[in-house]
Amino acid sequence: MVSYNAGIVCALLALCMVVPSLATVYTVGDTNGWVTNYDYTTWTSGKTFAAGDSLVFNYASGHTVDEVSSSDYSTCTVGNSLSSDSSGATTIPLKTAGTRYFICGIVGHCGSGMKVAVTVAKASTTTPAAGTPSTNTSTTPTTTTTPSTTTTATTSTNSSSGTILSPIVAVLAMTWFAFSLLVLS
């Protein structure tokens, strides 16, 4: 009986390990990163961004990632950002559907191409986001920006429109379930 339960536990854990994450992490500009004189409109074409995905901006000092309004994006107006970061590795979670606008807040950089707009679709509950996900080829780990590392306090007015079960939560739940089976039998 114990070997049967151990087999079930192993099978459940193996199943949890192969559960794909429904979220995609996109490295803005791929290996080029967040730089001037790059066509981010071409970079976004063919990609489908969904709620739950994330954008990772990798850039050198002397740049920022500012989330701005549609009109400030269109005119490259700096100084009115909704949020700003200059840490060099900014991760933006795409929590809700809609269009998000990002520019570099250094005067002249937006006009030199440092601007990207992403249209976020509702989260898919059956398949991962379509499109080719970007991979981060940097040897330095990316970090999620927290208010303590931002140069300007980040304001978020968006709330998650849906909850996607994290693979880690799934693994923990299945482990607990499997452990309960072993203890109760």
SEDREN-92488 format. One line per field, with one value per atom (N, C-alpha, C, CB): residue number from 1; residue in three letters; atom name; x negated, y negated, z negated. Coordinates in steps of 0.2 Angstrom, whole numbers. Glycine has a CB too. Layout:
residues N
nr	[NUM, ...]
rest	[ALA, ...]
atom	[CA, ...]
c1	[X, ...]
c2	[Y, ...]
c3	[Z, ...]
END
This chain:
residues 185
nr	[1, 1, 1, 1, 2, 2, 2, 2, 3, 3, 3, 3, 4, 4, 4, 4, 5, 5, 5, 5, 6, 6, 6, 6, 7, 7, 7, 7, 8, 8, 8, 8, 9, 9, 9, 9, 10, 10, 10, 10, 11, 11, 11, 11, 12, 12, 12, 12, 13, 13, 13, 13, 14, 14, 14, 14, 15, 15, 15, 15, 16, 16, 16, 16, 17, 17, 17, 17, 18, 18, 18, 18, 19, 19, 19, 19, 20, 20, 20, 20, 21, 21, 21, 21, 22, 22, 22, 22, 23, 23, 23, 23, 24, 24, 24, 24, 25, 25, 25, 25, 26, 26, 26, 26, 27, 27, 27, 27, 28, 28, 28, 28, 29, 29, 29, 29, 30, 30, 30, 30, 31, 31, 31, 31, 32, 32, 32, 32, 33, 33, 33, 33, 34, 34, 34, 34, 35, 35, 35, 35, 36, 36, 36, 36, 37, 37, 37, 37, 38, 38, 38, 38, 39, 39, 39, 39, 40, 40, 40, 40, 41, 41, 41, 41, 42, 42, 42, 42, 43, 43, 43, 43, 44, 44, 44, 44, 45, 45, 45, 45, 46, 46, 46, 46, 47, 47, 47, 47, 48, 48, 48, 48, 49, 49, 49, 49, 50, 50, 50, 50, 51, 51, 51, 51, 52, 52, 52, 52, 53, 53, 53, 53, 54, 54, 54, 54, 55, 55, 55, 55, 56, 56, 56, 56, 57, 57, 57, 57, 58, 58, 58, 58, 59, 59, 59, 59, 60, 60, 60, 60, 61, 61, 61, 61, 62, 62, 62, 62, 63, 63, 63, 63, 64, 64, 64, 64, 65, 65, 65, 65, 66, 66, 66, 66, 67, 67, 67, 67, 68, 68, 68, 68, 69, 69, 69, 69, 70, 70, 70, 70, 71, 71, 71, 71, 72, 72, 72, 72, 73, 73, 73, 73, 74, 74, 74, 74, 75, 75, 75, 75, 76, 76, 76, 76, 77, 77, 77, 77, 78, 78, 78, 78, 79, 79, 79, 79, 80, 80, 80, 80, 81, 81, 81, 81, 82, 82, 82, 82, 83, 83, 83, 83, 84, 84, 84, 84, 85, 85, 85, 85, 86, 86, 86, 86, 87, 87, 87, 87, 88, 88, 88, 88, 89, 89, 89, 89, 90, 90, 90, 90, 91, 91, 91, 91, 92, 92, 92, 92, 93, 93, 93, 93, 94, 94, 94, 94, 95, 95, 95, 95, 96, 96, 96, 96, 97, 97, 97, 97, 98, 98, 98, 98, 99, 99, 99, 99, 100, 100, 100, 100, 101, 101, 101, 101, 102, 102, 102, 102, 103, 103, 103, 103, 104, 104, 104, 104, 105, 105, 105, 105, 106, 106, 106, 106, 107, 107, 107, 107, 108, 108, 108, 108, 109, 109, 109, 109, 110, 110, 110, 110, 111, 111, 111, 111, 112, 112, 112, 112, 113, 113, 113, 113, 114, 114, 114, 114, 115, 115, 115, 115, 116, 116, 116, 116, 117, 117, 117, 117, 118, 118, 118, 118, 119, 119, 119, 119, 120, 120, 120, 120, 121, 121, 121, 121, 122, 122, 122, 122, 123, 123, 123, 123, 124, 124, 124, 124, 125, 125, 125, 125, 126, 126, 126, 126, 127, 127, 127, 127, 128, 128, 128, 128, 129, 129, 129, 129, 130, 130, 130, 130, 131, 131, 131, 131, 132, 132, 132, 132, 133, 133, 133, 133, 134, 134, 134, 134, 135, 135, 135, 135, 136, 136, 136, 136, 137, 137, 137, 137, 138, 138, 138, 138, 139, 139, 139, 139, 140, 140, 140, 140, 141, 141, 141, 141, 142, 142, 142, 142, 143, 143, 143, 143, 144, 144, 144, 144, 145, 145, 145, 145, 146, 146, 146, 146, 147, 147, 147, 147, 148, 148, 148, 148, 149, 149, 149, 149, 150, 150, 150, 150, 151, 151, 151, 151, 152, 152, 152, 152, 153, 153, 153, 153, 154, 154, 154, 154, 155, 155, 155, 155, 156, 156, 156, 156, 157, 157, 157, 157, 158, 158, 158, 158, 159, 159, 159, 159, 160, 160, 160, 160, 161, 161, 161, 161, 162, 162, 162, 162, 163, 163, 163, 163, 164, 164, 164, 164, 165, 165, 165, 165, 166, 166, 166, 166, 167, 167, 167, 167, 168, 168, 168, 168, 169, 169, 169, 169, 170, 170, 170, 170, 171, 171, 171, 171, 172, 172, 172, 172, 173, 173, 173, 173, 174, 174, 174, 174, 175, 175, 175, 175, 176, 176, 176, 176, 177, 177, 177, 177, 178, 178, 178, 178, 179, 179, 179, 179, 180, 180, 180, 180, 181, 181, 181, 181, 182, 182, 182, 182, 183, 183, 183, 183, 184, 184, 184, 184, 185, 185, 185, 185]
rest	[MET, MET, MET, MET, VAL, VAL, VAL, VAL, SER, SER, SER, SER, TYR, TYR, TYR, TYR, ASN, ASN, ASN, ASN, ALA, ALA, ALA, ALA, GLY, GLY, GLY, GLY, ILE, ILE, ILE, ILE, VAL, VAL, VAL, VAL, CYS, CYS, CYS, CYS, ALA, ALA, ALA, ALA, LEU, LEU, LEU, LEU, LEU, LEU, LEU, LEU, ALA, ALA, ALA, ALA, LEU, LEU, LEU, LEU, CYS, CYS, CYS, CYS, MET, MET, MET, MET, VAL, VAL, VAL, VAL, VAL, VAL, VAL, VAL, PRO, PRO, PRO, PRO, SER, SER, SER, SER, LEU, LEU, LEU, LEU, ALA, ALA, ALA, ALA, THR, THR, THR, THR, VAL, VAL, VAL, VAL, TYR, TYR, TYR, TYR, THR, THR, THR, THR, VAL, VAL, VAL, VAL, GLY, GLY, GLY, GLY, ASP, ASP, ASP, ASP, THR, THR, THR, THR, ASN, ASN, ASN, ASN, GLY, GLY, GLY, GLY, TRP, TRP, TRP, TRP, VAL, VAL, VAL, VAL, THR, THR, THR, THR, ASN, ASN, ASN, ASN, TYR, TYR, TYR, TYR, ASP, ASP, ASP, ASP, TYR, TYR, TYR, TYR, THR, THR, THR, THR, THR, THR, THR, THR, TRP, TRP, TRP, TRP, THR, THR, THR, THR, SER, SER, SER, SER, GLY, GLY, GLY, GLY, LYS, LYS, LYS, LYS, THR, THR, THR, THR, PHE, PHE, PHE, PHE, ALA, ALA, ALA, ALA, ALA, ALA, ALA, ALA, GLY, GLY, GLY, GLY, ASP, ASP, ASP, ASP, SER, SER, SER, SER, LEU, LEU, LEU, LEU, VAL, VAL, VAL, VAL, PHE, PHE, PHE, PHE, ASN, ASN, ASN, ASN, TYR, TYR, TYR, TYR, ALA, ALA, ALA, ALA, SER, SER, SER, SER, GLY, GLY, GLY, GLY, HIS, HIS, HIS, HIS, THR, THR, THR, THR, VAL, VAL, VAL, VAL, ASP, ASP, ASP, ASP, GLU, GLU, GLU, GLU, VAL, VAL, VAL, VAL, SER, SER, SER, SER, SER, SER, SER, SER, SER, SER, SER, SER, ASP, ASP, ASP, ASP, TYR, TYR, TYR, TYR, SER, SER, SER, SER, THR, THR, THR, THR, CYS, CYS, CYS, CYS, THR, THR, THR, THR, VAL, VAL, VAL, VAL, GLY, GLY, GLY, GLY, ASN, ASN, ASN, ASN, SER, SER, SER, SER, LEU, LEU, LEU, LEU, SER, SER, SER, SER, SER, SER, SER, SER, ASP, ASP, ASP, ASP, SER, SER, SER, SER, SER, SER, SER, SER, GLY, GLY, GLY, GLY, ALA, ALA, ALA, ALA, THR, THR, THR, THR, THR, THR, THR, THR, ILE, ILE, ILE, ILE, PRO, PRO, PRO, PRO, LEU, LEU, LEU, LEU, LYS, LYS, LYS, LYS, THR, THR, THR, THR, ALA, ALA, ALA, ALA, GLY, GLY, GLY, GLY, THR, THR, THR, THR, ARG, ARG, ARG, ARG, TYR, TYR, TYR, TYR, PHE, PHE, PHE, PHE, ILE, ILE, ILE, ILE, CYS, CYS, CYS, CYS, GLY, GLY, GLY, GLY, ILE, ILE, ILE, ILE, VAL, VAL, VAL, VAL, GLY, GLY, GLY, GLY, HIS, HIS, HIS, HIS, CYS, CYS, CYS, CYS, GLY, GLY, GLY, GLY, SER, SER, SER, SER, GLY, GLY, GLY, GLY, MET, MET, MET, MET, LYS, LYS, LYS, LYS, VAL, VAL, VAL, VAL, ALA, ALA, ALA, ALA, VAL, VAL, VAL, VAL, THR, THR, THR, THR, VAL, VAL, VAL, VAL, ALA, ALA, ALA, ALA, LYS, LYS, LYS, LYS, ALA, ALA, ALA, ALA, SER, SER, SER, SER, THR, THR, THR, THR, THR, THR, THR, THR, THR, THR, THR, THR, PRO, PRO, PRO, PRO, ALA, ALA, ALA, ALA, ALA, ALA, ALA, ALA, GLY, GLY, GLY, GLY, THR, THR, THR, THR, PRO, PRO, PRO, PRO, SER, SER, SER, SER, THR, THR, THR, THR, ASN, ASN, ASN, ASN, THR, THR, THR, THR, SER, SER, SER, SER, THR, THR, THR, THR, THR, THR, THR, THR, PRO, PRO, PRO, PRO, THR, THR, THR, THR, THR, THR, THR, THR, THR, THR, THR, THR, THR, THR, THR, THR, THR, THR, THR, THR, PRO, PRO, PRO, PRO, SER, SER, SER, SER, THR, THR, THR, THR, THR, THR, THR, THR, THR, THR, THR, THR, THR, THR, THR, THR, ALA, ALA, ALA, ALA, THR, THR, THR, THR, THR, THR, THR, THR, SER, SER, SER, SER, THR, THR, THR, THR, ASN, ASN, ASN, ASN, SER, SER, SER, SER, SER, SER, SER, SER, SER, SER, SER, SER, GLY, GLY, GLY, GLY, THR, THR, THR, THR, ILE, ILE, ILE, ILE, LEU, LEU, LEU, LEU, SER, SER, SER, SER, PRO, PRO, PRO, PRO, ILE, ILE, ILE, ILE, VAL, VAL, VAL, VAL, ALA, ALA, ALA, ALA, VAL, VAL, VAL, VAL, LEU, LEU, LEU, LEU, ALA, ALA, ALA, ALA, MET, MET, MET, MET, THR, THR, THR, THR, TRP, TRP, TRP, TRP, PHE, PHE, PHE, PHE, ALA, ALA, ALA, ALA, PHE, PHE, PHE, PHE, SER, SER, SER, SER, LEU, LEU, LEU, LEU, LEU, LEU, LEU, LEU, VAL, VAL, VAL, VAL, LEU, LEU, LEU, LEU, SER, SER, SER, SER]
atom	[N, CA, C, CB, N, CA, C, CB, N, CA, C, CB, N, CA, C, CB, N, CA, C, CB, N, CA, C, CB, N, CA, C, CB, N, CA, C, CB, N, CA, C, CB, N, CA, C, CB, N, CA, C, CB, N, CA, C, CB, N, CA, C, CB, N, CA, C, CB, N, CA, C, CB, N, CA, C, CB, N, CA, C, CB, N, CA, C, CB, N, CA, C, CB, N, CA, C, CB, N, CA, C, CB, N, CA, C, CB, N, CA, C, CB, N, CA, C, CB, N, CA, C, CB, N, CA, C, CB, N, CA, C, CB, N, CA, C, CB, N, CA, C, CB, N, CA, C, CB, N, CA, C, CB, N, CA, C, CB, N, CA, C, CB, N, CA, C, CB, N, CA, C, CB, N, CA, C, CB, N, CA, C, CB, N, CA, C, CB, N, CA, C, CB, N, CA, C, CB, N, CA, C, CB, N, CA, C, CB, N, CA, C, CB, N, CA, C, CB, N, CA, C, CB, N, CA, C, CB, N, CA, C, CB, N, CA, C, CB, N, CA, C, CB, N, CA, C, CB, N, CA, C, CB, N, CA, C, CB, N, CA, C, CB, N, CA, C, CB, N, CA, C, CB, N, CA, C, CB, N, CA, C, CB, N, CA, C, CB, N, CA, C, CB, N, CA, C, CB, N, CA, C, CB, N, CA, C, CB, N, CA, C, CB, N, CA, C, CB, N, CA, C, CB, N, CA, C, CB, N, CA, C, CB, N, CA, C, CB, N, CA, C, CB, N, CA, C, CB, N, CA, C, CB, N, CA, C, CB, N, CA, C, CB, N, CA, C, CB, N, CA, C, CB, N, CA, C, CB, N, CA, C, CB, N, CA, C, CB, N, CA, C, CB, N, CA, C, CB, N, CA, C, CB, N, CA, C, CB, N, CA, C, CB, N, CA, C, CB, N, CA, C, CB, N, CA, C, CB, N, CA, C, CB, N, CA, C, CB, N, CA, C, CB, N, CA, C, CB, N, CA, C, CB, N, CA, C, CB, N, CA, C, CB, N, CA, C, CB, N, CA, C, CB, N, CA, C, CB, N, CA, C, CB, N, CA, C, CB, N, CA, C, CB, N, CA, C, CB, N, CA, C, CB, N, CA, C, CB, N, CA, C, CB, N, CA, C, CB, N, CA, C, CB, N, CA, C, CB, N, CA, C, CB, N, CA, C, CB, N, CA, C, CB, N, CA, C, CB, N, CA, C, CB, N, CA, C, CB, N, CA, C, CB, N, CA, C, CB, N, CA, C, CB, N, CA, C, CB, N, CA, C, CB, N, CA, C, CB, N, CA, C, CB, N, CA, C, CB, N, CA, C, CB, N, CA, C, CB, N, CA, C, CB, N, CA, C, CB, N, CA, C, CB, N, CA, C, CB, N, CA, C, CB, N, CA, C, CB, N, CA, C, CB, N, CA, C, CB, N, CA, C, CB, N, CA, C, CB, N, CA, C, CB, N, CA, C, CB, N, CA, C, CB, N, CA, C, CB, N, CA, C, CB, N, CA, C, CB, N, CA, C, CB, N, CA, C, CB, N, CA, C, CB, N, CA, C, CB, N, CA, C, CB, N, CA, C, CB, N, CA, C, CB, N, CA, C, CB, N, CA, C, CB, N, CA, C, CB, N, CA, C, CB, N, CA, C, CB, N, CA, C, CB, N, CA, C, CB, N, CA, C, CB, N, CA, C, CB, N, CA, C, CB, N, CA, C, CB, N, CA, C, CB, N, CA, C, CB, N, CA, C, CB, N, CA, C, CB, N, CA, C, CB, N, CA, C, CB, N, CA, C, CB, N, CA, C, CB, N, CA, C, CB, N, CA, C, CB, N, CA, C, CB, N, CA, C, CB, N, CA, C, CB, N, CA, C, CB, N, CA, C, CB, N, CA, C, CB, N, CA, C, CB, N, CA, C, CB, N, CA, C, CB, N, CA, C, CB, N, CA, C, CB, N, CA, C, CB, N, CA, C, CB, N, CA, C, CB, N, CA, C, CB, N, CA, C, CB, N, CA, C, CB, N, CA, C, CB, N, CA, C, CB]
c1	[-4, 0, -4, 5, -10, -14, -17, -20, -20, -23, -18, -26, -12, -6, -6, 0, -5, -4, -10, -3, -16, -22, -22, -29, -20, -19, -15, -17, -9, -4, -7, 2, -11, -14, -19, -18, -23, -28, -25, -33, -20, -16, -13, -10, -10, -7, -12, -3, -18, -23, -26, -29, -27, -30, -25, -31, -18, -13, -14, -6, -15, -15, -21, -15, -26, -33, -32, -38, -27, -27, -21, -26, -17, -12, -15, -8, -13, -16, -13, -14, -17, -15, -10, -20, -5, -1, -3, 6, -8, -10, -17, -12, -18, -24, -27, -22, -34, -38, -42, -44, -40, -43, -49, -38, -55, -60, -60, -67, -58, -57, -63, -55, -63, -68, -73, -72, -70, -74, -81, -74, -86, -93, -96, -98, -92, -94, -93, -91, -87, -85, -81, -91, -81, -78, -83, -74, -83, -88, -85, -94, -89, -87, -88, -91, -85, -85, -84, -92, -78, -76, -68, -77, -66, -59, -55, -58, -52, -48, -41, -47, -39, -32, -33, -30, -39, -40, -41, -47, -45, -46, -39, -50, -34, -27, -23, -23, -25, -20, -21, -22, -16, -16, -16, -22, -16, -16, -9, -21, -6, 0, -1, 5, 0, -1, 6, -4, 5, 11, 11, 13, 16, 16, 13, 23, 8, 4, -3, 7, -4, -11, -15, -11, -21, -26, -30, -30, -32, -37, -43, -34, -49, -55, -59, -59, -61, -65, -72, -62, -77, -84, -87, -87, -91, -94, -100, -89, -104, -109, -107, -115, -112, -110, -109, -116, -106, -104, -98, -110, -94, -87, -82, -88, -76, -71, -65, -68, -61, -55, -49, -54, -46, -40, -34, -41, -29, -22, -18, -18, -15, -12, -5, -17, -2, 5, 4, 9, 9, 9, 7, 16, 9, 7, 0, 12, -3, -10, -14, -11, -12, -15, -16, -12, -10, -10, -14, -3, -15, -19, -25, -15, -27, -33, -34, -39, -29, -29, -32, -22, -37, -40, -38, -48, -38, -36, -30, -37, -25, -19, -18, -13, -23, -22, -18, -29, -14, -10, -15, -5, -20, -26, -32, -24, -38, -44, -49, -47, -54, -59, -66, -57, -71, -78, -83, -80, -80, -85, -89, -81, -87, -91, -88, -98, -84, -80, -73, -84, -68, -62, -57, -59, -53, -48, -41, -49, -37, -30, -25, -29, -22, -16, -10, -14, -8, -2, 4, -3, 7, 12, 19, 13, 21, 27, 27, 31, 33, 33, 33, 39, 31, 30, 24, 32, 23, 16, 12, 17, 6, 1, -4, -2, -6, -11, -17, -8, -23, -30, -34, -33, -38, -43, -49, -40, -55, -60, -59, -67, -60, -58, -64, -56, -69, -75, -73, -82, -74, -72, -76, -73, -72, -74, -75, -81, -75, -75, -69, -77, -63, -57, -57, -51, -58, -59, -64, -60, -69, -74, -72, -80, -65, -63, -61, -67, -63, -62, -55, -67, -51, -43, -40, -40, -36, -33, -26, -37, -21, -14, -12, -9, -9, -7, 0, -11, 4, 11, 12, 15, 15, 15, 22, 14, 23, 29, 31, 29, 37, 39, 35, 47, 34, 30, 33, 29, 29, 32, 32, 28, 37, 37, 36, 44, 35, 34, 27, 40, 25, 18, 14, 19, 7, 3, 4, -5, 1, 2, -1, -1, 2, -1, -7, 5, -10, -16, -22, -15, -28, -34, -36, -39, -37, -39, -47, -38, -48, -55, -59, -56, -65, -69, -74, -72, -76, -81, -88, -79, -92, -99, -104, -101, -102, -107, -109, -103, -115, -118, -117, -126, -114, -112, -105, -114, -103, -96, -92, -95, -86, -81, -78, -76, -76, -72, -66, -77, -61, -55, -56, -49, -54, -55, -50, -54, -53, -48, -49, -51, -44, -44, -51, -38, -54, -60, -66, -62, -65, -71, -69, -72, -63, -61, -63, -54, -65, -67, -61, -71, -55, -49, -44, -46, -40, -35, -30, -31, -30, -26, -18, -28, -14, -7, -4, -4, 0, 4, 12, 2, 15, 22, 26, 24, 22, 25, 25, 20, 30, 31, 32, 37, 30, 30, 37, 27, 39, 46, 47, 47, 42, 43, 37, 44, 38, 32, 30, 35, 24, 21, 17, 16, 19, 15, 8, 19, 4, -3, -5, -7, -10, -13, -16, -18, -19, -21, -16, -25, -10, -4, -1, 1, -1, 1, -3, 1, -10, -14, -13, -22, -13, -12, -5, -12, 0, 7, 6, 12, 3, 3, -2, 0, -7, -11, -7, -18, -4, 0, 5, 4, 9, 14, 10, 17, 5, 1, -1, -5, -4, -6, 0, -9, 6, 12, 14, 18, 13, 15, 10, 14, 4, -1, 0, -8, 2, 3, 10, 3, 15, 21, 22, 27, 17, 18, 14, 16]
c2	[6, 0, -6, 0, -6, -12, -13, -11, -8, -9, -12, -2, -10, -12, -20, -9, -22, -29, -33, -30, -30, -33, -34, -29, -30, -30, -36, -24, -36, -42, -48, -41, -49, -55, -57, -54, -52, -54, -56, -48, -53, -54, -61, -49, -63, -70, -75, -70, -74, -79, -80, -77, -74, -75, -79, -68, -77, -81, -88, -78, -90, -97, -101, -98, -97, -100, -102, -95, -98, -100, -104, -93, -107, -112, -118, -113, -120, -126, -132, -126, -137, -144, -147, -148, -150, -153, -160, -153, -163, -169, -169, -173, -174, -175, -181, -175, -180, -186, -188, -184, -195, -198, -202, -201, -201, -206, -211, -202, -217, -223, -224, -229, -223, -224, -218, -230, -212, -206, -208, -203, -205, -206, -213, -202, -218, -225, -228, -228, -226, -230, -236, -231, -241, -247, -252, -249, -254, -258, -263, -254, -269, -273, -270, -280, -273, -271, -264, -272, -262, -255, -255, -250, -251, -251, -246, -249, -249, -245, -243, -248, -247, -245, -238, -250, -237, -231, -226, -232, -227, -222, -220, -225, -224, -222, -218, -228, -219, -216, -208, -219, -205, -197, -195, -195, -199, -197, -198, -200, -194, -194, -195, -189, -201, -202, -200, -209, -197, -195, -197, -187, -198, -199, -194, -201, -195, -190, -190, -183, -192, -193, -198, -194, -198, -204, -206, -201, -213, -216, -217, -223, -215, -217, -221, -210, -227, -232, -232, -239, -230, -230, -236, -223, -240, -246, -249, -252, -253, -256, -262, -258, -264, -270, -276, -272, -281, -287, -286, -287, -281, -280, -279, -274, -279, -277, -274, -284, -271, -268, -271, -260, -275, -279, -277, -287, -275, -274, -280, -269, -282, -288, -287, -292, -293, -292, -292, -299, -290, -290, -296, -288, -302, -308, -310, -314, -309, -310, -305, -309, -299, -294, -297, -288, -300, -302, -308, -304, -312, -319, -318, -324, -313, -312, -317, -312, -318, -323, -320, -326, -323, -320, -324, -320, -321, -325, -323, -332, -320, -318, -311, -321, -307, -300, -297, -297, -292, -288, -284, -283, -282, -279, -279, -271, -279, -279, -275, -287, -272, -268, -269, -261, -269, -270, -265, -277, -259, -254, -250, -249, -250, -247, -240, -245, -238, -231, -232, -225, -234, -236, -230, -243, -227, -222, -226, -216, -225, -228, -222, -234, -221, -216, -219, -213, -215, -217, -214, -215, -217, -214, -214, -218, -219, -220, -222, -226, -220, -222, -229, -218, -231, -238, -240, -243, -246, -248, -252, -252, -250, -253, -256, -248, -262, -266, -268, -273, -267, -267, -272, -261, -276, -280, -281, -287, -283, -285, -292, -284, -294, -300, -305, -300, -303, -308, -312, -304, -318, -323, -321, -330, -320, -318, -310, -320, -306, -299, -296, -296, -298, -296, -297, -299, -304, -306, -302, -313, -298, -294, -287, -295, -286, -279, -275, -275, -278, -274, -275, -277, -272, -272, -265, -278, -263, -256, -256, -250, -254, -254, -246, -258, -243, -236, -236, -232, -232, -231, -224, -231, -224, -218, -216, -220, -209, -206, -203, -200, -201, -197, -191, -196, -188, -182, -176, -181, -172, -166, -161, -164, -157, -152, -145, -152, -144, -137, -137, -136, -142, -141, -147, -140, -146, -152, -157, -150, -163, -169, -167, -175, -169, -167, -172, -168, -170, -174, -171, -181, -173, -170, -174, -171, -170, -174, -176, -170, -182, -184, -180, -191, -179, -176, -181, -170, -181, -185, -182, -187, -184, -181, -185, -182, -189, -193, -188, -199, -189, -184, -187, -183, -193, -196, -194, -203, -192, -191, -198, -188, -197, -203, -203, -202, -208, -209, -213, -212, -211, -215, -221, -211, -227, -233, -234, -239, -236, -238, -245, -234, -248, -255, -257, -257, -253, -255, -256, -251, -253, -254, -259, -247, -262, -266, -273, -266, -277, -284, -289, -287, -287, -290, -285, -294, -287, -282, -279, -285, -273, -270, -270, -263, -272, -272, -267, -279, -263, -258, -259, -251, -260, -261, -255, -267, -250, -244, -239, -242, -235, -229, -223, -229, -217, -211, -209, -205, -208, -206, -199, -209, -195, -188, -185, -184, -179, -176, -170, -174, -169, -163, -159, -165, -153, -149, -148, -142, -150, -149, -142, -153, -140, -133, -132, -132, -136, -135, -133, -141, -137, -136, -129, -141, -127, -121, -115, -120, -116, -111, -110, -113, -116, -116, -112, -123, -114, -111, -103, -114, -101, -94, -90, -93, -94, -90, -89, -95, -95, -94, -88, -101, -88, -83, -76, -84, -75, -69, -67, -69, -72, -70, -68, -76, -71, -69, -62, -74, -60, -53, -48, -52, -50, -46, -45, -48, -51, -51, -47, -58, -48, -45, -38, -49, -35, -28, -24, -27]
c3	[0, 0, 0, -6, -4, -4, 2, -10, 6, 12, 17, 15, 17, 21, 20, 20, 14, 12, 14, 5, 13, 15, 23, 13, 26, 34, 36, 37, 32, 33, 32, 29, 26, 25, 30, 18, 32, 37, 44, 39, 46, 52, 51, 53, 46, 45, 45, 38, 42, 42, 49, 37, 53, 59, 64, 62, 63, 66, 65, 65, 59, 57, 60, 49, 61, 63, 71, 63, 74, 81, 83, 85, 78, 79, 81, 72, 87, 90, 87, 98, 87, 84, 90, 82, 88, 93, 94, 90, 90, 92, 96, 85, 100, 104, 102, 111, 101, 100, 106, 94, 108, 114, 112, 118, 115, 114, 120, 114, 118, 123, 127, 119, 133, 138, 138, 136, 135, 135, 133, 142, 137, 135, 135, 139, 139, 139, 133, 145, 130, 124, 125, 119, 120, 120, 122, 113, 129, 131, 136, 135, 138, 143, 150, 143, 155, 162, 163, 164, 160, 161, 163, 155, 167, 169, 165, 176, 159, 155, 157, 148, 162, 166, 169, 171, 173, 176, 171, 180, 165, 160, 157, 154, 157, 154, 159, 151, 166, 171, 170, 178, 171, 171, 164, 174, 159, 152, 149, 147, 145, 142, 134, 144, 132, 124, 121, 123, 115, 112, 104, 112, 101, 94, 90, 91, 86, 83, 85, 83, 91, 94, 91, 102, 92, 90, 95, 84, 94, 99, 94, 102, 97, 94, 98, 93, 95, 99, 96, 98, 100, 98, 101, 100, 97, 100, 96, 101, 99, 96, 92, 101, 87, 84, 89, 79, 87, 91, 95, 96, 93, 96, 91, 101, 93, 88, 92, 85, 88, 91, 87, 89, 91, 88, 92, 90, 88, 90, 91, 86, 97, 98, 101, 103, 102, 105, 113, 104, 116, 124, 127, 126, 124, 127, 126, 125, 120, 119, 123, 111, 124, 128, 135, 128, 138, 145, 146, 147, 141, 142, 138, 139, 135, 132, 126, 136, 123, 117, 111, 116, 108, 102, 96, 102, 90, 84, 81, 85, 85, 83, 82, 88, 80, 80, 74, 79, 76, 71, 66, 75, 69, 65, 68, 63, 65, 68, 64, 67, 67, 64, 68, 64, 65, 68, 66, 67, 63, 60, 65, 56, 71, 76, 78, 74, 74, 75, 72, 72, 76, 74, 76, 76, 72, 74, 73, 70, 78, 78, 78, 83, 73, 74, 78, 67, 83, 87, 83, 94, 79, 75, 78, 68, 82, 85, 92, 81, 96, 103, 104, 106, 110, 112, 115, 106, 117, 120, 115, 126, 114, 110, 114, 105, 112, 115, 111, 117, 114, 110, 115, 109, 111, 115, 110, 117, 113, 109, 107, 113, 101, 98, 99, 91, 102, 103, 110, 104, 109, 115, 121, 113, 127, 133, 134, 134, 129, 130, 133, 124, 131, 134, 142, 131, 143, 150, 154, 151, 151, 154, 154, 151, 153, 153, 147, 157, 141, 135, 132, 129, 136, 134, 137, 137, 132, 134, 131, 132, 136, 134, 134, 138, 129, 129, 128, 124, 132, 131, 128, 138, 122, 118, 118, 110, 120, 121, 114, 126, 113, 107, 107, 107, 101, 100, 103, 92, 106, 108, 103, 114, 102, 97, 100, 93, 106, 109, 112, 114, 115, 118, 117, 126, 117, 116, 121, 116, 120, 124, 131, 121, 136, 143, 145, 148, 150, 152, 149, 149, 151, 149, 143, 155, 137, 131, 132, 125, 129, 129, 124, 128, 125, 119, 117, 122, 111, 108, 109, 101, 113, 114, 110, 121, 106, 101, 96, 98, 94, 89, 82, 90, 81, 75, 74, 74, 68, 66, 67, 60, 69, 69, 62, 75, 60, 53, 54, 48, 50, 50, 46, 47, 49, 46, 41, 51, 35, 29, 28, 23, 24, 23, 20, 19, 16, 13, 18, 8, 24, 29, 35, 32, 34, 40, 38, 41, 43, 42, 40, 48, 43, 42, 39, 48, 34, 32, 37, 26, 38, 43, 41, 45, 45, 44, 48, 44, 45, 49, 48, 47, 53, 53, 56, 57, 58, 61, 56, 67, 56, 52, 57, 47, 54, 58, 59, 54, 66, 68, 67, 75, 66, 65, 62, 72, 59, 56, 59, 48, 61, 64, 59, 70, 58, 53, 55, 53, 51, 52, 51, 46, 55, 55, 48, 60, 45, 38, 33, 36, 34, 30, 31, 30, 38, 40, 37, 47, 37, 34, 27, 36, 23, 16, 14, 13, 18, 17, 18, 21, 23, 25, 20, 32, 18, 13, 6, 12, 4, -2, -1, -3, 5, 6, 6, 13, 9, 9, 2, 14, -2, -9, -13, -12, -12, -16, -14, -14, -8, -6, -10, 2, -10, -13, -21, -12, -24, -31, -33, -34, -29, -30, -29, -27, -24, -23, -27, -15]
END
